[in-house]
């Protein structure tokens, strides 16, 4: 059997770089223009056809996400929740979510990563069968990220975390596809000097097994990391500019659900009826009307 049916949004962490905003709510609940940040990674998974999604967050914030998103039925998906007691690395998500994964392949996206553009993720997710797949995105400052090294034939040689002398300008964004043995491989990992289960170490474990593929993302695709005040503001400007220019919303979960067939027209009309009078409701009404 091929394809990925399950997704995880890792929305934990202390969010110290956004202090004092994160005294009010977690980073992934902060607004990015007109929607909570978590809408954007959820939209990425939904656009890829993934409908069974686990949200992992802190003990304090998990109830807030549940209050915001509920069981997912408003968006035609199934949402469940798990608590990460303390942030011990991205790879820890596969231990926290081990029961949810249940030996199936899974797609993990970080809750502060925003993707825009035609990535072909639905095809990639549908065709996925085994091993691991990550993405390479060209950046001007690769020393800030995990960096992929390629040989002259484009084969992956290594992934190095925040190297002082990067061997390429391709960074690994917070979107990962793994097969059903991912939790087992994380259990074999040793914490880094930071005391964390590093995602780069997990990727390297798959690479050593000859089971890691990297999909290069090129022009026309935007990847935004919203972990700082400046990048959060830039992301809001980016989304706001596109929406104002096109008259179309980005990461409107109800719209994504309707367009993907997760919600029928009747179900969508019920969702609209439950939405307060606002520009957001007017937009949803236009979405349904334009599909007539």
Secondary structure, 3 states (H helix, E strand, C coil): CCCCCEEEEECCCCCHHHCCHHHCCCHHHCEECCEECHHHHHHHHHHCCCCEEEEEECCCCHHHHHHHHCCCHHHCCEEEEEECCCCCCHHHHHHHCHHHHCCCCEEEEECCEEEECCCCHHHHHHHCCCCEEEEEEECCCHHHCEEEEECCCCCEEEEEECCCCCCCCEECCCEEEECCCHHHHHHCCCCCCCCCCCHHHHHHHHHHCCCEEEEEECCCCEEEECCCHHHHHHHHHHHHHHHHHHCCCCCCHHHHHHHHCCCCHHHHHHHHHCCCCCHHHHHHHHHHHHCC
